[in-house]
Amino acid sequence: MKSIRLTISLLLMTLCLQAQNAPATPTIATKNPFPTISTLTSWASYNSQEKFNLDIRTLGFKFEEKSVEAASTAYTYIRKVSVDNINYTDRIVYRIANDNSQSIISLVTASTDLVSFYTPQLAQYKTGKCDNEMSKDKKTTCTCYDNGKFVIDVCDERVKLSMGDGNNYFISVAKK
């Protein structure tokens, strides 16, 4: 009887040690962390790419390109994410008017439903008529918000993919 207990004890200890030493299975992210409306409006108030650059890198975004246009300069950042074993690219653009009078943050992703994420945060904003390029597309649904200081557009665009239908989500926060 002692030998059976000893054998069972050794067997259990071996199994426990194997479980502890086994490589951990990677957890699949089900939610992708994005900045809150409060953070986006703060960034839109910076009018400083240097400050924005420091903040956005903490969320895993890396600088991709700078585009200089007649009235503004845009800085594009990207990050690669995997959700449920599907790879996505999140893109955020920080656009600053050349006279520093206005800045716009635009975030585009297919990895997370931004409409469901941001709509509850915009409860105190007034909804208005959307007048952006995306809202003119028949495949896109946009809701536009205004609180006097910021104009925020949240859009859901249905896209045709090679493996079926999908959605691209878009949010733009513009300082008035």
KANORDA-V715808 format. One record per pair of residues at least 12 apart in sequence whose C-alpha atoms are under 10 Angstrom apart, sorted by the first residue. I is the first residue (numbers start at 0). GAP is how many residues later the second one is. Records with the same first field share a line. If there is no record, write none. Layout:
I->GAP  GAP
This chain:
26->56  57  58
27->54  55  56  57  58
28->52  53  54  55  56
29->52  53  54  55  81  82
30->51  52  53  80  81  82
31->49  50  51  58  79  80  81  82
32->26  27  79  84
33->25  56  73  78  80  83  84
34->21  24  72  83
35->81  82  85
36->80  81  82  84  85  115  134  136
37->83  84
38->16
39->64  65  66  67  112  131  132  133  134
40->62  63  64  108  109  110  111  132  133  134
41->131  133
42->12  13  51  60  61  62  130  131  132
43->50  51  52  58  59  60  61  62  106  128  129  130  131  132
44->56  57  58  59  60  104  105  129  130  131
45->50  54  56  57  129
46->47  48  49  50  51  52  53  54  55  56  57  128
47->46  47  48  52  55
48->24  25  26  45  46  47  54
51->23  42  53
52->22  24  41
55->21  22  36
56->20  21  22
58->20
59->17  18  19  20  21  30
60->15  16  17  18  19  28  29  30  31
61->14  15  16  17  18  29  30
62->12  13  14  15  16  28  29  30
63->12  13  14  15  27  28  29
64->12  13  28
65->27  28  29
66->28
67->27  28  30
68->28  29
69->27  28
70->25  26  27  28
71->23  24  25  26  27  28  30  31
72->21  22  23  24  25  30
73->19  20  21  22  23  29  30  31
74->17  18  19  20  21  30
75->15  16  17  18  19  29  30  31
76->13  14  15  16  17  30
77->12  13  14  15  29  30  31
78->12  13
79->31
80->30
81->29
82->28  29
83->27
85->25
86->23  24
87->21  22  23  24
88->19  20  21  22
89->17  18  19  20  21  22  79
90->15  16  17  18  19  79
91->13  14  15  16  17  78  79  80
92->12  13  14  15  79
93->12  13  78  79
94->79
100->74  75
101->72  73  74
102->70  71  72  73
103->46  47  48  68  69  70  71  72
104->47  66  67  68  69  70
105->46  47  48  64  65  66  67  68
106->47  62  63  64  65  66
107->47  48  60  61  62  63  64
108->47  58  59  60  61  62
109->46  47  49  56  57  58  59  60
110->56  57  58
111->55  56  57
112->42  43  54  55  56  57
113->40  41  42  54  55  56  57
114->26  27  28  38  39  40  41  54  55  56
115->38
117->36  53
118->24  26  35
121->22  23  24  25  30
122->22
123->21  22  23
124->19  20  21  22  23  25  26  27
125->18  19  20  21  22  25
126->16  17  18  19  20  24  25  26
127->15  16  17  18  23  24  25
128->13  14  15  16  17  24
129->12  13  14  15  22  23  24  25
130->13  22
131->12  21  23  40
133->19  20  21  22  23  36
134->18  19  20  21  22
136->20
137->19  20
138->17  18  19  20  28
139->15  16  17  18  19  27  28  29
140->13  14  15  16  17  28
141->12  13  14  15  27  28  29
142->12  13  28
143->27  28
144->28
145->27  28  30
146->29
147->27  28
148->25  26  27
149->22  23  24  25  26
150->21  22  23  24  25
151->19  20  21  22  23
152->17  18  19  20  21
153->15  16  17  18  19
154->12  13  14  15  16  17
155->12  13  14  15
156->12  13
